[in-house]
Amino acid sequence: MNAVEITKKDIGRTVEMSDGTTATIEGWDDSDPTLPVIIRFESCERGWRTINGGVLLPGLPTIAAFAKTKLQLEAGKYYLTRDGRKGFVAGSSPFGSTVDCHQVVGYIDCDTHALGWGKDGFYWANKDEDARDLVAEWVEPKRIKGWVNIYPDVNGNMPSKVIVNNCLHGTKDDADDHAMTGRIACIEIDVLEGQGLEGEAGR
């Protein structure tokens, strides 16, 4: 069993993988009690892990430990808040007398006023965790665009009575060419990765 123990408070933290690479804990999937931890690899691909950093399929890298590197905020950069929003650091104080929690100032999406942080991203000077903490550099979500085929739920397992094929096609012609018997619709998708998920794009 892995030594790490991951909670929602760890969203935004960098982790060391068992294969020597690093990844960022990007979100939490409440709908999946087995693999709730969402991570983003250096390649920008996503993965899902257990609360102990484990996997269900052998051969995939597990989360070995939390990385020890500390965040240092820089003016002009965007950051991820602990609760999944997008924050921006507008500037930093040139004066040594500035209190720790106001060394840098900036804004968070959906907040109505300017905020202050320590250079390590903590909102409170005593380092108590807060939803407004800046925990990692912001990574723009990828755009998902294409066509998907939809089929009837012949087994009656889905409340909507339809099943969306999990294959995304670049063009409608390609979706038509790969359609199976019984298709009832072909729809176009153009969304940001994470649309509709808590703490992700589109929130």
Stockholm file with secondary structure:
# STOCKHOLM 1.0

chainA/1-203         MNAVEITKKDIGRTVEMSDGTTATIEGWDDSDPTLPVIIRFESCERGWRTINGGVLLPGLPTIAAFAKTKLQLEAGKYYLTRDGRKGFVAGSSPFGSTVDCHQVVGYIDCDTHALGWGKDGFYWANKDEDARDLVAEWVEPKRIKGWVNIYPDVNGNMPSKVIVNNCLHGTKDDADDHAMTGRIACIEIDVLEGQGLEGEAGR
#=GR chainA/1-203 SS CCSCCCCGGGTTCEEEETTSCEEEEEEECTTCSSSCEEEEETTSCEEEECTTSCCSSTTSCCEEEECCCCCCCCTTCEEEETTSCEEEEEEECCCTTSCGGGSEEEEETTCSSCEEECTTSCSSTTCCCCTTCEEEECCCCCEEEEEEEEEECTTSCCTTSEEECSCCBSSHHHHHHTCCTTCCEEEEEEEETTTTSTTSTTC
#=GC SS_cons         CCSCCCCGGGTTCEEEETTSCEEEEEEECTTCSSSCEEEEETTSCEEEECTTSCCSSTTSCCEEEECCCCCCCCTTCEEEETTSCEEEEEEECCCTTSCGGGSEEEEETTCSSCEEECTTSCSSTTCCCCTTCEEEECCCCCEEEEEEEEEECTTSCCTTSEEECSCCBSSHHHHHHTCCTTCCEEEEEEEETTTTSTTSTTC
//
